[in-house]
C-alpha cells in the first residue's frame, strides 16, 4: 500500500509531544488519525490488535509516534493499552507524567498483576503500562514464557495494544517482539537516518517474521508547508 500522511515535530518537552491529546482538532492530529485508519485497513484478512513501533536508531521519534497513535485509537472509542517495552531507555512515564517504580517488568516477573500495574491516563480509554524497573536481561525477559502469557492477557483485555520498543538495529528486543505482534511500524528520521540503516532495519524485521505495516518518515518538510510525511509499506 502507498500511504502519504503528515506529521509535525513538536517541542522537546515530553508532555507537549502528545499533540493528539493537547490539540485534537489540529491538522497534525488529523494526520495521526489518518495513520490509524490506514493501519486498520492495512490487512483485509486479519484483525490487527497488537502493534509494535520501532526505529533503526535512537532519537527518530518512535516514542512520540506510538504515544500519539495510542491517543488516536483511544479517541476512536477503543480500549487501548500502551506498553513501554523499551527496557533500556523508557520514556512513557515522562510522557504521561507518572512514576516508574513498577510496570511491565513487574508483570513479567510476576511481582504484580497486570490489572494493578496498568495506569489510567488523562485520555479517556487509554491506559499505560510503564516499563517498570530496568532489568539486567531485557531480551531474555521478552523471550520468556511469561511474555507469551502477557500477550494472551492484554489481547483479551484491550482492543488495541501498542508497544514502544528499542531501536531494532541496536539490540534484539524489537526483533523478539516483532514476531509476536500483529503488525510493526518503522519510524525513520528524514535526512538523518542513513538509507543503509533503513534497509538493515527492514531486513532484521523481515528475518524476525515481522508483519511490516508501514514507515513513518519524521521531519520531512513539504515545500511551502509545515507538514511531515507518513509513508506506508512498499
Backbone bond lengths (Angstrom), bond angles and torsions (degrees), N, CA, C in turn:
res aa  C-N    CA-C-N  psi(-1)  N-CA   C-N-CA  omega(-1)  CA-C   N-CA-C  phi
1 X - - - 1.458 - - 1.511 109.13 -
2 X 1.293 117.39 152.27 1.454 121.63 178.55 1.518 108.53 -118.65
3 X 1.303 115.76 110.04 1.456 120.14 -177.97 1.517 109.16 -117.28
4 X 1.315 117.26 133.37 1.461 120.86 176.03 1.521 107.82 -128.16
5 X 1.334 114.63 109.84 1.454 119.12 -177.16 1.514 109.31 -135.42
6 X 1.323 117.85 160.79 1.447 121.32 -172.67 1.508 113.74 -102.11
7 X 1.330 113.73 144.75 1.454 122.49 173.39 1.515 107.27 -135.45
8 X 1.294 116.18 154.52 1.448 119.61 177.43 1.514 109.82 -131.69
9 X 1.312 116.68 141.43 1.456 120.49 178.11 1.518 109.36 -69.89
10 X 1.311 116.53 143.96 1.449 121.58 177.67 1.511 109.30 -113.97
11 X 1.326 117.35 177.67 1.450 121.80 -177.91 1.513 110.95 -65.69
12 X 1.323 115.34 162.67 1.461 120.59 -175.09 1.518 112.57 -70.27
13 X 1.304 118.04 -23.24 1.456 120.87 178.70 1.517 110.45 -60.70
14 X 1.340 117.19 129.79 1.460 121.57 -174.47 1.527 112.49 -57.66
15 X 1.316 117.04 -41.67 1.458 119.87 -176.79 1.517 111.25 -65.58
16 X 1.317 117.03 -36.07 1.453 120.83 -176.91 1.521 112.19 -75.18
17 X 1.321 117.03 -9.25 1.457 119.56 177.71 1.524 112.42 -73.42
18 X 1.339 117.42 -15.73 1.461 120.56 -179.50 1.530 110.24 -85.06
19 X 1.305 115.99 63.71 1.457 121.29 -176.08 1.524 111.65 -62.15
20 X 1.332 117.96 -33.09 1.459 121.00 -179.04 1.527 112.14 -66.57
21 X 1.327 116.75 -25.24 1.460 120.58 177.90 1.526 111.27 -91.56
22 X 1.325 116.70 -38.45 1.463 121.37 -176.97 1.527 111.78 -74.66
23 X 1.322 116.23 -40.39 1.471 120.88 -177.45 1.526 109.48 -137.79
24 X 1.327 117.51 72.05 1.469 121.14 -174.91 1.518 114.60 -64.71
25 X 1.326 118.33 -17.45 1.462 120.78 -179.30 1.523 112.60 -92.51
26 X 1.308 117.40 -1.44 1.462 120.52 -178.84 1.522 110.93 -70.70
27 X 1.314 115.89 159.42 1.467 120.86 178.65 1.522 110.73 -65.63
28 X 1.318 116.65 -29.92 1.462 120.40 178.87 1.520 109.75 -65.89
29 X 1.335 115.75 -46.62 1.466 120.41 178.98 1.516 111.04 -61.57
30 X 1.309 115.87 -36.75 1.469 120.03 179.00 1.531 110.56 -62.41
31 X 1.312 116.52 -35.91 1.458 119.62 -179.71 1.528 111.60 -71.86
32 X 1.330 116.81 -34.28 1.471 118.61 173.41 1.529 110.19 -63.21
33 X 1.312 115.80 -37.97 1.465 118.74 177.78 1.527 111.07 -67.23
34 X 1.314 116.24 -33.29 1.457 119.57 177.15 1.524 110.50 -67.97
35 X 1.327 116.41 -38.77 1.461 120.26 175.39 1.523 109.40 -61.43
36 X 1.318 116.21 -42.45 1.469 121.19 176.76 1.519 110.50 -56.24
37 X 1.308 116.43 -46.60 1.461 120.70 -179.61 1.524 111.44 -63.74
38 X 1.332 115.95 -41.57 1.456 119.56 179.80 1.526 111.61 -64.28
39 X 1.318 116.41 -35.85 1.468 120.13 176.77 1.522 109.69 -64.39
40 X 1.320 116.06 -43.64 1.460 120.01 -178.80 1.521 112.21 -63.59
41 X 1.312 116.89 -30.94 1.460 120.71 -178.87 1.527 112.92 -98.51
42 X 1.330 116.38 7.44 1.458 119.66 -176.67 1.519 112.98 -73.63
43 X 1.310 116.71 -17.71 1.465 119.53 178.18 1.518 109.32 -138.67
44 X 1.304 115.59 123.45 1.458 120.95 -178.35 1.526 110.96 -83.55
45 X 1.312 116.11 -31.93 1.463 121.16 -170.34 1.517 115.01 -88.15
46 X 1.330 118.10 -15.59 1.457 118.83 -177.13 1.527 110.35 -143.36
47 X 1.304 115.13 151.20 1.463 121.00 178.53 1.520 109.61 -85.10
48 X 1.319 116.40 134.15 1.458 121.06 179.12 1.526 109.00 -95.26
49 X 1.310 115.94 113.28 1.458 121.70 -177.74 1.527 112.52 -111.55
50 X 1.323 117.22 -31.17 1.467 121.59 -178.87 1.522 109.90 -122.57
51 X 1.323 116.38 129.26 1.463 122.11 -175.44 1.521 109.71 -130.17
52 X 1.299 116.09 130.36 1.457 122.34 176.51 1.518 109.91 -105.02
53 X 1.332 117.01 134.87 1.462 121.43 177.36 1.522 108.22 -117.67
54 X 1.327 116.08 125.46 1.459 120.50 -178.81 1.525 109.32 -140.42
55 X 1.323 115.94 -176.41 1.457 122.42 177.63 1.519 107.85 -147.81
56 X 1.320 116.90 170.30 1.464 119.20 178.48 1.520 110.75 -76.61
57 X 1.333 116.01 -36.23 1.461 121.35 -178.94 1.517 111.59 -139.65
58 X 1.328 117.50 -178.58 1.464 121.67 -178.49 1.529 112.96 -75.39
59 X 1.325 115.28 159.88 1.480 123.01 173.08 1.522 113.10 59.14
60 X 1.317 116.71 42.06 1.463 120.82 177.41 1.521 112.54 -109.70
61 X 1.342 117.21 -0.41 1.458 120.51 175.09 1.511 115.86 98.89
62 X 1.322 118.36 14.27 1.464 120.49 -177.33 1.524 112.39 -65.53
63 X 1.329 117.56 -40.01 1.469 120.06 -178.49 1.522 111.23 -68.92
64 X 1.323 116.97 -38.32 1.455 120.87 175.56 1.522 110.37 -64.22
65 X 1.324 116.20 -42.75 1.462 121.42 179.99 1.520 111.99 -62.37
66 X 1.330 117.08 -49.50 1.465 119.58 -176.43 1.527 111.05 -67.95
67 X 1.324 118.00 -34.08 1.465 120.60 179.08 1.520 111.36 -66.58
68 X 1.318 116.92 -43.53 1.460 120.29 179.94 1.524 112.17 -71.56
69 X 1.315 117.02 -33.18 1.465 119.46 174.88 1.524 110.22 -66.11
70 X 1.327 116.51 -38.04 1.462 120.31 178.10 1.520 110.62 -61.46
71 X 1.316 116.63 -43.61 1.465 120.96 177.65 1.525 110.33 -63.74
72 X 1.319 116.78 -42.10 1.466 121.16 -179.33 1.517 111.48 -61.64
73 X 1.318 117.55 -42.11 1.465 120.73 177.64 1.529 110.58 -66.57
74 X 1.324 117.10 -39.89 1.466 121.06 179.78 1.523 110.94 -65.26
75 X 1.316 116.91 -37.03 1.464 120.71 179.11 1.517 111.55 -66.93
76 X 1.301 116.69 -17.15 1.461 121.83 177.10 1.526 110.83 -81.70
77 X 1.322 117.12 -7.08 1.454 121.35 179.40 1.512 114.15 98.30
78 X 1.327 116.95 3.20 1.456 120.37 179.39 1.528 110.81 -83.43
79 X 1.316 116.04 149.58 1.453 121.10 174.48 1.527 107.24 -82.29
80 X 1.325 114.98 115.32 1.464 120.86 -170.32 1.527 111.25 -118.89
81 X 1.329 115.20 139.73 1.463 121.11 172.85 1.522 108.56 -123.09
82 X 1.328 115.99 124.49 1.457 121.55 173.67 1.521 107.84 -101.04
83 X 1.330 116.09 121.28 1.463 121.81 -178.96 1.521 109.73 -107.57
84 X 1.324 116.63 123.12 1.461 120.10 174.89 1.516 107.73 -83.97
85 X 1.331 115.42 93.51 1.461 121.56 -179.26 1.520 112.06 -96.27
86 X 1.329 115.95 13.48 1.465 119.83 172.11 1.522 106.22 -85.94
87 X 1.313 115.89 90.28 1.462 121.64 -174.60 1.520 112.39 -85.22
88 X 1.320 115.93 14.16 1.460 120.86 178.64 1.529 111.66 -117.13
89 X 1.342 115.54 -37.65 1.468 119.71 178.34 1.524 108.83 -143.28
90 X 1.324 118.17 70.06 1.469 121.88 -176.53 1.523 112.33 -70.53
91 X 1.344 115.58 149.37 1.472 120.02 -179.88 1.525 113.81 -136.19
92 X 1.333 118.31 -11.09 1.466 120.41 -173.91 1.518 112.61 -58.83
93 X 1.321 117.84 -33.97 1.463 119.73 -179.61 1.519 111.68 -66.92
94 X 1.334 117.39 -28.45 1.459 120.56 174.54 1.529 110.01 -73.61
95 X 1.326 115.68 -46.79 1.463 120.71 -177.40 1.517 112.17 -58.62
96 X 1.337 116.04 -41.33 1.462 120.03 -176.25 1.532 112.67 -103.23
97 X 1.319 115.86 14.38 1.462 122.60 170.73 1.529 112.38 53.45
98 X 1.335 114.97 56.89 1.453 120.09 178.96 1.526 109.57 -138.75
99 X 1.316 116.92 177.67 1.456 120.57 179.42 1.531 109.98 -89.43
100 X 1.325 115.24 170.73 1.457 119.92 -179.31 1.532 110.72 -131.05
101 X 1.296 116.28 33.19 1.464 120.39 -178.72 1.524 111.77 -73.02
102 X 1.308 116.66 -22.41 1.461 122.05 175.18 1.515 108.29 -147.00
103 X 1.333 116.14 164.62 1.460 118.84 -179.07 1.508 112.97 166.05
104 X 1.308 116.73 -135.51 1.458 124.40 -174.41 1.528 111.68 -55.64
105 X 1.326 117.25 -49.69 1.466 119.97 -178.55 1.522 111.38 -66.35
106 X 1.319 116.85 -29.42 1.463 120.04 178.03 1.528 110.68 -65.56
107 X 1.328 115.98 -35.87 1.464 120.59 178.65 1.523 110.46 -72.09
108 X 1.345 116.56 -45.40 1.459 120.27 -177.66 1.525 112.56 -64.42
109 X 1.323 116.96 -31.21 1.466 120.68 179.33 1.524 111.72 -92.95
110 X 1.338 114.97 8.50 1.462 122.40 175.71 1.528 113.55 60.35
111 X 1.314 115.99 30.26 1.457 120.40 174.62 1.525 111.61 -87.38
112 X 1.338 115.74 -15.77 1.462 121.06 -178.07 1.517 109.27 -155.55
113 X 1.316 116.82 146.99 1.461 120.11 178.31 1.527 110.31 -76.60
114 X 1.311 115.30 158.94 1.457 120.69 178.16 1.516 110.64 -59.01
115 X 1.305 116.48 -43.70 1.467 121.44 -177.53 1.523 111.95 -59.05
116 X 1.320 117.18 -37.97 1.462 120.46 -178.77 1.526 112.72 -82.49
117 X 1.322 116.35 -24.17 1.468 119.79 -175.27 1.522 113.33 -83.26
118 X 1.346 117.86 -30.54 1.466 119.71 -179.31 1.523 110.50 -72.50
119 X 1.318 115.93 152.43 1.457 121.26 -177.79 1.525 110.51 -125.17
120 X 1.286 115.51 145.50 1.461 119.86 173.72 1.522 109.15 -74.69
121 X 1.314 115.95 153.34 1.458 120.77 174.95 1.529 108.52 -118.68
122 X 1.302 116.12 177.37 1.460 120.49 178.10 1.523 111.35 -73.83
123 X 1.325 116.48 -11.08 1.463 121.58 -179.98 1.523 108.82 -92.99
124 X 1.312 116.51 124.66 1.461 120.76 179.62 1.529 110.53 -60.03
125 X 1.325 116.34 137.40 1.466 124.83 178.20 1.526 114.02 77.26
126 X 1.328 118.00 -1.57 1.459 120.43 -178.01 1.527 111.44 -110.20
127 X 1.334 114.63 122.88 1.459 121.87 174.42 1.519 108.17 -112.41
128 X 1.329 116.00 153.57 1.456 119.98 178.85 1.521 109.72 -128.38
129 X 1.307 115.30 140.69 1.460 121.95 174.16 1.520 106.24 -118.10
130 X 1.334 115.77 103.12 1.458 119.81 -179.75 1.530 109.66 -67.58
131 X 1.306 117.05 170.36 1.463 120.08 -174.40 1.522 112.80 -66.12
132 X 1.336 116.50 -33.46 1.451 119.25 -171.91 1.519 109.69 80.54
133 X 1.324 117.94 -175.29 1.471 121.29 -179.64 1.525 111.59 -55.09
134 X 1.317 116.50 134.85 1.466 121.02 -178.98 1.522 109.47 -71.69
135 X 1.339 117.51 123.35 1.464 121.33 -176.37 1.529 112.05 -85.26
136 X 1.322 117.76 162.23 1.470 120.47 176.91 1.523 112.61 -77.95
137 X 1.340 116.37 -14.20 1.470 120.99 -175.01 1.524 111.79 -133.69
138 X 1.323 119.20 63.66 1.478 121.50 -176.31 1.519 114.17 -54.83
139 X 1.327 117.57 -46.70 1.462 120.71 -176.31 1.526 111.55 -62.93
140 X 1.319 116.49 -43.62 1.459 120.46 179.62 1.521 111.46 -63.91
141 X 1.327 115.45 -37.12 1.462 120.18 179.85 1.529 110.91 -66.41
142 X 1.327 116.27 -40.86 1.464 120.50 -179.74 1.524 112.55 -70.85
143 X 1.332 116.37 -23.72 1.461 120.83 -179.77 1.527 112.45 -94.29
144 X 1.310 117.37 4.91 1.459 121.70 -175.05 1.529 112.57 -78.79
145 X 1.324 115.44 166.49 1.455 120.91 175.33 1.522 110.88 -65.87
146 X 1.320 116.01 -28.61 1.468 120.49 177.65 1.527 110.45 -62.01
147 X 1.339 116.27 -32.59 1.462 120.20 178.20 1.521 110.62 -68.88
148 X 1.323 116.99 -38.51 1.460 120.17 177.21 1.524 110.83 -61.53
149 X 1.320 116.41 -41.47 1.463 120.56 177.64 1.518 110.74 -66.93
150 X 1.330 116.10 -37.55 1.464 120.92 178.15 1.523 110.30 -59.44
151 X 1.317 117.32 -44.37 1.465 121.32 179.00 1.524 111.09 -60.40
152 X 1.302 116.11 -43.10 1.465 119.08 179.27 1.526 110.69 -63.22
153 X 1.308 116.41 -41.39 1.465 120.94 -177.64 1.534 112.18 -66.91
154 X 1.335 116.79 -46.60 1.472 119.37 -175.28 1.528 112.04 -72.69
155 X 1.338 116.94 -34.85 1.460 118.04 179.60 1.528 111.72 -73.42
156 X 1.313 116.45 -21.47 1.465 120.19 173.75 1.522 111.73 -79.93
157 X 1.327 116.42 -28.80 1.470 120.95 -174.04 1.527 113.92 -93.35
158 X 1.344 117.43 -23.09 1.467 120.30 -174.05 1.529 111.09 -130.39
159 X 1.329 115.29 154.54 1.461 120.60 177.93 1.525 111.39 -75.30
160 X 1.339 115.12 -40.81 1.459 121.69 -178.69 1.527 108.70 -134.73
161 X 1.329 115.98 133.48 1.463 121.77 175.03 1.521 107.77 -123.88
162 X 1.333 116.32 123.75 1.457 121.68 179.61 1.523 109.87 -113.66
163 X 1.333 116.02 137.07 1.460 122.02 -178.41 1.526 110.58 -115.55
164 X 1.322 115.59 126.27 1.458 120.99 171.50 1.525 106.30 -94.21
165 X 1.329 117.61 121.27 1.462 121.06 -174.97 1.527 111.67 -121.23
166 X 1.321 117.45 165.77 1.468 120.13 175.78 1.525 110.40 -67.35
167 X 1.332 117.39 164.75 1.470 120.48 175.38 1.518 111.08 -55.36
168 X 1.320 116.20 140.54 1.465 121.04 -171.52 1.525 113.25 -71.26
169 X 1.327 118.18 -28.53 1.462 120.08 -178.67 1.522 111.51 -80.69
170 X 1.304 116.87 -34.29 1.461 121.10 -173.98 1.528 113.29 -65.58
171 X 1.326 116.63 -45.36 1.467 121.76 -177.16 1.527 109.45 -140.78
172 X 1.323 116.64 171.65 1.466 120.90 -175.53 1.526 113.56 -87.81
173 X 1.325 118.23 -4.34 1.463 122.13 -174.21 1.529 112.54 -53.29
174 X 1.331 116.20 -48.70 1.463 120.33 -177.11 1.518 111.66 -64.38
175 X 1.318 117.16 -36.56 1.463 120.30 179.22 1.532 111.04 -65.21
176 X 1.312 116.11 -36.37 1.464 120.63 178.91 1.526 110.27 -64.66
177 X 1.328 116.70 -44.74 1.458 121.06 -178.45 1.521 112.36 -74.26
178 X 1.328 116.27 -30.10 1.465 120.50 -176.78 1.521 111.74 -57.77
179 X 1.305 116.47 -37.18 1.457 121.11 -178.51 1.525 112.30 -71.19
180 X 1.321 116.73 -21.91 1.462 121.57 -176.90 1.529 112.64 -91.57
181 X 1.340 116.95 -28.34 1.463 121.08 -174.93 1.530 111.76 -82.96
182 X 1.328 115.22 154.64 1.469 121.10 178.36 1.522 112.09 -71.12
183 X 1.334 116.18 -23.33 1.457 119.49 -178.80 1.511 111.71 -161.23
184 X 1.340 115.54 156.69 1.465 122.00 179.86 1.514 109.91 -130.42
185 X 1.336 115.71 138.07 1.460 122.23 175.26 1.523 107.58 -116.79
186 X 1.332 116.74 129.49 1.461 122.58 179.86 1.525 109.08 -103.46
187 X 1.323 116.05 128.28 1.464 121.54 179.76 1.526 109.61 -102.24
188 X 1.345 115.83 132.38 1.465 122.21 -176.80 1.527 109.48 -127.47
189 X 1.313 117.17 138.88 1.465 122.67 178.97 1.528 108.11 -94.74
190 X 1.325 116.74 114.38 1.459 121.91 -177.50 1.531 111.48 -60.41
191 X 1.334 116.14 134.76 1.463 124.09 177.31 1.528 113.02 65.93
192 X 1.319 117.54 7.63 1.456 121.14 177.54 1.525 110.49 -121.61
193 X 1.320 116.26 -48.30 1.452 119.96 179.53 1.528 109.45 -74.00
194 X 1.311 116.79 124.41 1.462 120.55 -179.75 1.527 110.48 -71.81
195 X 1.318 115.23 144.79 1.461 121.07 -177.17 1.529 111.11 -57.14
196 X 1.327 115.75 -38.43 1.467 119.59 -178.95 1.520 111.28 -62.16
197 X 1.339 116.10 -35.70 1.459 120.15 179.83 1.526 111.37 -71.49
198 X 1.328 115.94 -35.72 1.468 119.63 177.25 1.522 109.97 -64.27
199 X 1.328 115.99 -45.33 1.462 120.79 179.16 1.523 109.97 -62.37
200 X 1.341 116.61 -43.02 1.454 120.68 179.55 1.523 110.98 -62.59
201 X 1.334 116.74 -42.05 1.461 120.74 179.37 1.526 110.77 -61.96
202 X 1.321 115.71 -43.75 1.463 119.31 179.31 1.524 110.88 -64.51
203 X 1.309 117.23 -40.81 1.465 120.89 179.44 1.524 111.17 -61.60
204 X 1.337 116.08 -41.97 1.460 120.05 179.47 1.526 111.21 -64.88
205 X 1.330 116.05 -39.95 1.463 120.10 179.49 1.523 111.22 -67.97
206 X 1.314 116.52 -41.67 1.459 120.47 178.78 1.529 110.00 -64.54
207 X 1.332 116.14 -41.23 1.467 120.33 178.54 1.523 111.46 -63.12
208 X 1.339 115.43 -30.24 1.469 120.34 178.89 1.528 111.33 -84.84
209 X 1.327 116.20 5.26 1.465 123.32 -179.63 1.530 112.19 63.70
210 X 1.329 114.75 36.65 1.461 120.10 175.43 1.520 109.86 -73.37
211 X 1.307 116.16 148.56 1.465 121.89 175.96 1.532 106.73 -99.21
212 X 1.321 115.75 88.78 1.456 121.69 -173.71 1.522 110.55 -72.22
213 X 1.324 116.66 116.12 1.465 121.82 -177.61 1.517 112.23 -86.38
214 X 1.336 117.12 -34.28 1.449 119.25 -177.64 1.508 111.87 172.07
215 X 1.327 115.19 -177.83 1.460 122.58 -177.09 1.523 109.45 -127.41
216 X 1.318 115.97 130.48 1.458 121.33 173.08 1.518 107.46 -94.95
217 X 1.314 117.02 119.24 1.462 121.68 178.91 1.521 107.66 -100.10
218 X 1.311 115.43 101.82 1.463 121.91 -176.68 1.523 111.95 -82.58
219 X 1.334 115.23 149.13 1.461 122.26 172.52 1.526 113.39 63.02
220 X 1.323 115.41 30.06 1.455 120.47 175.59 1.519 108.10 -97.67
221 X 1.303 116.62 102.65 1.457 120.27 -176.50 1.517 110.88 -83.52
222 X 1.330 114.24 133.19 1.460 120.81 175.73 1.521 107.96 -88.79
223 X 1.279 116.93 134.79 1.459 121.13 -178.09 1.527 111.10 -55.19
224 X 1.339 115.41 125.66 1.457 120.02 176.65 1.511 113.67 87.11
225 X 1.333 118.09 9.08 1.461 119.40 179.47 1.515 109.65 -150.25
226 X 1.333 115.34 175.73 1.453 121.08 178.52 1.519 111.66 -106.96
227 X 1.302 117.00 22.66 1.453 120.57 -174.72 1.530 113.11 -91.31
228 X 1.296 113.25 161.13 1.458 121.36 179.41 1.515 108.43 -131.69
229 X 1.317 115.95 150.00 1.471 120.71 -169.64 1.514 114.86 -96.04
230 X 1.317 113.47 152.66 1.475 122.68 168.15 1.512 107.30 -123.66
231 X 1.300 116.46 127.03 1.461 120.89 178.79 1.517 109.60 -113.91
232 X 1.299 116.60 137.11 1.452 120.30 175.35 1.516 110.83 -81.65
233 X 1.313 115.71 172.72 1.457 121.60 -179.50 1.530 110.14 -64.95
234 X 1.306 116.43 140.86 1.476 121.65 179.66 1.513 109.38 -130.08
